[in-house]
Amino acid sequence: MTKADIVNSISSKLGLEKVETQKVVEVFMDEIKTAMAKGENVYLRGFGTFLIKKRAAKTGRNISKNTTIKIPAHNVPAFKPAKSFVEDVKTNVKVKN
């Protein structure tokens, strides 16, 4: 599902214009990015949490030059779904073989 699919679905369910719905979705995503850029986690009860995870410093390899490089410690965004979210996916999505 893409952002356009989400906008179409929300606008049809709520009877709103697609342009207005797209603005709301984009502002929502911007607010999450802004909060996380400030170092804050975003909690959406019943959906999940957007977290900032810390990655430890490590040694990596540049294969093309055959050298080692040091990768400093850094923060990365992550998402942890709520238990109800996880259960819905477990019960409704069939495993592909």
N, C-alpha and C positions, 0 to 999 in steps of 0.2 A: 504494500500500500504506500502510495506517495503522498506528499503534502497536498497535492491537487485532489487526490481521492478523498482525503480527510475533509478538505474544504467543501467538496461537493456533497459528501455525506451529511456534514453538519448543517449546511445551508438547506438541504432538502428536508431534514428532520425538523428544523426549527422554522422553516419558511422565511429565511433571511436571504438577502442578496449575496451572491458569491463574492463580490468585491468587499463587502463589509465583513463577511466571515473570514476571508483571507487576511484582512487587516487584523482581526482579533487573534487569529492563529499565529500570525507573525509577531504581534506584540507579546503574546504569551511566551513564545520561544525566546524572544529578546529579553524578557524579564528573567527567565531562567538563566540565560547566559550571563546577564548582568550580575545577578545575585552570586552565581558561581565564580565569576571573575573577581568579586569582592571577597571571596573565601567563604561564602555561606553555602550550606546545604539547603536544598529545596525539598520540603516534605509535602506530598500530596496524599492525604489519607485515603486508603482504599485503592490507590493506584501504585505508588512507589515513592522512592526517594532518589533524588539526584545528588550524588555524593562527590566529594573531592577526595581522591585516594592518593596517598604518597607512595611514590616509587623510590626505592633505595638506589644509591649510586652503584654502578656496576661497570665491569670491564667488557667491552664489546670488541668486535673484529671488523676491520675494513678488508673484505676479501679481495677486492681488486688490487689493493696496494700491499696486502699481506702484513698489515700492521695492527697493533692493538690500540684501542682508543678508550678513554674514560668517559663514561656517560654519567653526568652528575645526577644527584637526587632531584626529582621533580614531581609535580602534582599533575594528575590526570582526572578528567571527569569520568564518572561511572554512574550506572543506574542499578538500583536494587529494587526489584518489584515487590509489591505487598504480597502477603501470604494468600489473600483472596485472588489476586491476579495470577499467581503461580498455580493455584488450584484450578482456576477456570481454564488455563491453558492445558494443564495435565488431563483434565476430564474431557475437553472438547476437541483437542487436536490429536488426530491419529498418527501413530508412528509410521514413517515411510520406510519401506524395505528396499 
